[in-house]
């Protein structure tokens, strides 16, 4: 039986599972490589865990501007709608494979809404 995401550790595990796939994805992974072919995955996973903690548990701990970050990424390496679709497909796949419940559905809905806003603001 799959469980809902209810703790910070659940979120961290979900982010690790998700980014393990992203690292290997030929379409998405190039966005994470950076100028010197090094990307601090641990830092990114912690940042994304903090983001989702704030979304689900209203912690107020997340600091950052996802839209501004994605705009900078877009300036360095052009993003297209297909990249957002792929990201969402992988995100939903991981959540659906390992979890189920109200918070999982909230995360999927929120991710879809964020992707839509980012595409509107970036393209």
C-alpha positions as CSV (number, residue, x, y, z in Angstrom):
1,X,0.0,0.0,0.0
2,X,1.3,3.4,-0.9
3,X,1.2,6.2,1.6
4,X,0.7,9.9,1.4
5,X,3.5,12.4,1.8
6,X,3.1,13.6,5.4
7,X,6.5,14.4,6.7
8,X,9.6,16.3,5.7
9,X,11.4,12.9,5.3
10,X,8.7,11.8,2.9
11,X,9.3,14.9,0.9
12,X,13.1,14.5,0.9
13,X,12.8,10.9,-0.3
14,X,10.4,12.0,-3.1
15,X,12.8,14.7,-4.2
16,X,15.7,12.2,-4.2
17,X,13.7,9.7,-6.3
18,X,12.6,12.4,-8.7
19,X,16.0,13.9,-9.2
20,X,17.6,10.5,-9.6
21,X,15.5,10.2,-12.7
22,X,16.1,13.8,-13.8
23,X,19.9,13.3,-13.6
24,X,19.6,10.5,-16.2
25,X,17.0,12.2,-18.5
26,X,18.6,13.3,-21.7
27,X,16.1,16.0,-22.3
28,X,16.1,17.6,-18.8
29,X,19.5,16.9,-17.2
30,X,21.4,19.4,-19.4
31,X,19.6,22.2,-17.6
32,X,21.3,21.2,-14.4
33,X,24.8,20.8,-15.6
34,X,25.9,24.4,-15.4
35,X,28.9,26.2,-16.9
36,X,31.5,24.1,-15.2
37,X,29.7,20.7,-15.6
38,X,29.1,20.6,-11.8
39,X,25.7,20.9,-10.2
40,X,25.2,20.6,-6.4
41,X,22.4,18.0,-6.4
42,X,22.4,17.8,-2.6
43,X,21.8,21.6,-2.3
44,X,19.1,21.5,-4.9
45,X,17.3,18.6,-3.3
46,X,17.3,20.4,0.0
47,X,16.0,23.6,-1.7
48,X,13.2,21.7,-3.4
49,X,12.4,19.8,-0.2
50,X,12.1,23.2,1.5
51,X,9.9,24.5,-1.3
52,X,7.5,21.6,-1.1
53,X,7.5,21.7,2.8
54,X,6.3,25.3,2.5
55,X,3.6,24.3,-0.1
56,X,2.3,21.4,2.0
57,X,3.0,22.3,5.5
58,X,3.2,26.1,5.3
59,X,6.6,26.2,7.0
60,X,7.6,29.6,5.6
61,X,11.2,28.2,5.4
62,X,11.6,28.5,1.6
63,X,13.5,31.5,0.3
64,X,13.9,32.0,-3.4
65,X,12.1,32.9,-6.6
66,X,11.5,29.9,-8.8
67,X,10.3,32.1,-11.6
68,X,13.4,34.3,-11.6
69,X,15.6,31.1,-11.4
70,X,13.8,29.6,-14.4
71,X,14.1,32.9,-16.4
72,X,17.9,32.8,-15.8
73,X,18.1,29.2,-16.9
74,X,16.1,30.1,-20.0
75,X,18.5,32.8,-20.9
76,X,21.5,30.4,-20.7
77,X,19.7,27.5,-22.4
78,X,16.4,28.0,-24.1
79,X,13.6,26.1,-22.5
80,X,10.5,25.0,-24.5
81,X,7.1,23.8,-23.4
82,X,8.2,20.2,-24.0
83,X,10.8,20.6,-21.3
84,X,8.1,21.6,-18.8
85,X,5.9,18.7,-20.0
86,X,8.7,16.2,-19.5
87,X,9.5,17.6,-16.0
88,X,5.8,17.2,-15.1
89,X,5.6,13.7,-16.5
90,X,8.6,12.6,-14.4
91,X,7.3,14.4,-11.3
92,X,3.9,12.8,-11.6
93,X,5.4,9.4,-12.4
94,X,7.5,9.4,-9.2
95,X,4.6,10.6,-7.1
96,X,2.2,8.1,-8.6
97,X,4.7,5.2,-8.3
98,X,5.6,5.6,-4.7
99,X,2.8,7.6,-3.0
100,X,-0.9,8.4,-3.0
101,X,-3.1,10.7,-1.1
102,X,-4.3,14.2,-0.6
103,X,-0.8,15.8,-0.3
104,X,0.4,13.9,-3.4
105,X,-2.6,15.3,-5.4
106,X,-1.9,18.8,-4.0
107,X,1.7,18.6,-5.1
108,X,0.8,17.4,-8.6
109,X,-1.8,20.2,-9.0
110,X,0.6,22.8,-7.7
111,X,3.4,21.7,-10.0
112,X,1.1,21.8,-13.0
113,X,0.0,25.4,-12.0
114,X,3.6,26.5,-11.5
115,X,4.6,25.1,-14.9
116,X,1.8,27.0,-16.6
117,X,2.6,30.3,-14.9
118,X,6.3,29.9,-15.7
119,X,5.6,29.2,-19.3
120,X,3.3,32.2,-19.5
121,X,6.0,34.4,-18.0
122,X,9.0,33.0,-19.8
123,X,7.8,32.5,-23.4
